[in-house]
Amino acid sequence: MQETKNTAALPEYSKSQLALRNGQDRPQICVSYQGLIYDVTGSRLWKKGMHYEHWAGQDLTAELNDAPHNADVFAKFELIGKLI
């Protein structure tokens, strides 16, 4: 995960604001993990807001345990905010 960016300066998003960034309501596709929000819009794996059985616009913290990868995958994406 991106530890170098100052998270205190990041904008805050509510769960309902994050939910709008699901690839359906707006073109931006975002997910949250451990309170941080990542923009996954450019990922071919998140096209149309879905990645296997996971939907964008949600907090995926609890779901990562079932994934075939670890949290390092989020380092590929831009950190854009904090979930409040």
N, C-alpha and C positions, 0 to 999 in steps of 0.2 A: 504494500500500500504506500501511498505517497505521504511520507512523514515530513518532507522538507517544506511543504507549503504551510504558511501560517494559518491554521484553522480558525483562529480568533477573528481574522479579517474576512472570513467567508460569509456570504449571505445566508440567512436562515430560511428554511422552507418548512411549512407545516406538512403533515401527511396528505392533506387534501391538495396542496400545491404540487407536491411530488406526484400524486395520482394523475394530474393533468399532463404530465410529461411521460405518457405511456405509449407514444407513437400512434395513437388513435385521435386524441383530442387536439394535439399539437404535433408538429413534426419532430420536436426534440424528444429523445428517448433517454430516460434517466432511471437509475436504481440507487438504492441506499444500502450501505453495509456499515454496521457498527457506528451509526449516527452520522456518517458522511455520505454525501450524494455525488455520484459519478455520472458523467454524460457518456452514454454508450451509443449515441446516434450513429457514429461512423462504423460501428461493428457490423459485419455481415451476419453475425450470429444473433443479432437483436433486431433484424429487419421486421417491420410491422409490429414491434413492441413485444415480441415473444421469443424466448430462448428455451427450447425444449418445452418443459411444462411450467416454466417460470414467466410471469408477466412483468413488464416494465412498469414503472410508476409506483413501485412497492419497496419496502424494506426487505432485503433478502438475507438478513443476518441469520435467522433460524434455518433457512433453506440451504445454506452453504454446506452444512454437514452432509447432505446427500449428494453434493456435486463431485464430479471426478477430478476437480482441481481444488487448490487452496486459495486463500485470500490474496495471494500474490497476483492473481489475475487482474485485480483492480488497479494495479500499477500501470496497466496499459491505457487507462482511461483518464480523462481530465476530471480532477476533483473540482466541483463547482459550488458546493454548499454544505450546510449542516442541516440535519433533520431535527426539528424541535417538537 
